[in-house]
């Protein structure tokens, strides 16, 4: 959720940046996530990892495992410089 102000600023420059929002899904309460997205006026995530709850170590490990292939599916959308 710390990304909200950065995403708003980047949105001012659509020809310079293409945003890709990834939601880890680490909150086991779906309503809590929806409230964050609504209150912070964030768009729907492009990628949802569905990590779920667990210890910090477990969540971090799941994020790393699930996230690794995710950007590959979006790579064709990422602008090359």
C-alpha positions in Angstrom: 0.0 0.0 0.0 3.0 2.2 0.2 3.0 2.2 -3.6 -0.2 4.3 -3.8 1.5 7.8 -3.9 4.2 6.5 -6.2 1.6 5.0 -8.6 -0.4 8.3 -8.6 2.7 10.3 -9.5 3.8 7.8 -12.2 0.3 7.9 -13.7 0.9 11.5 -14.6 3.5 10.3 -17.1 1.8 7.5 -19.1 4.2 7.7 -22.0 7.2 7.2 -19.7 6.0 4.5 -17.3 3.8 1.4 -17.6 2.7 0.3 -14.2 2.3 -3.3 -13.1 0.5 -3.7 -9.8 1.2 -7.0 -7.9 -0.9 -7.9 -4.9 0.7 -10.5 -2.6 -2.6 -11.6 -1.1 -0.9 -11.9 2.3 -3.9 -10.6 4.2 -6.2 -13.5 4.9 -9.2 -11.1 5.1 -10.3 -10.3 1.5 -12.4 -7.4 2.8 -9.4 -5.7 4.4 -7.6 -5.8 1.0 -10.6 -4.4 -0.8 -10.8 -1.5 1.7 -7.1 -0.7 1.1 -7.6 -0.6 -2.6 -10.8 1.4 -2.4 -9.5 3.9 0.2 -6.2 4.5 -1.6 -7.9 4.6 -5.0 -5.7 1.9 -6.4 -6.6 0.0 -9.6 -7.3 -3.7 -9.5 -3.9 -5.6 -9.4 -2.5 -6.9 -12.6 -1.1 -10.0 -10.8 -2.5 -11.6 -7.7 -0.1 -14.0 -5.9 -2.5 -15.4 -3.3 0.3 -15.9 -0.7 -2.1 -16.1 2.3 -1.2 -15.9 6.0 1.8 -17.4 7.8 4.9 -16.4 9.6 7.0 -13.7 8.1 9.5 -16.3 6.8 6.7 -18.4 5.3 5.1 -15.5 3.6 8.4 -14.2 2.2 9.3 -17.6 0.8 5.9 -18.0 -0.8 6.1 -14.5 -2.4 9.5 -15.4 -3.8 8.3 -18.7 -5.2 5.1 -17.5 -6.7 6.4 -14.1 -7.9 9.4 -15.4 -9.8 7.4 -16.5 -13.0 4.8 -13.8 -12.7 6.6 -10.9 -14.5 7.5 -13.2 -17.4 3.8 -13.4 -18.3 3.7 -9.6 -18.3 7.1 -9.1 -20.0 5.6 -8.5 -23.4 3.8 -5.4 -21.9 7.0 -3.9 -20.4 8.5 -1.3 -22.6 12.1 -1.7 -23.6 14.4 1.3 -23.5 
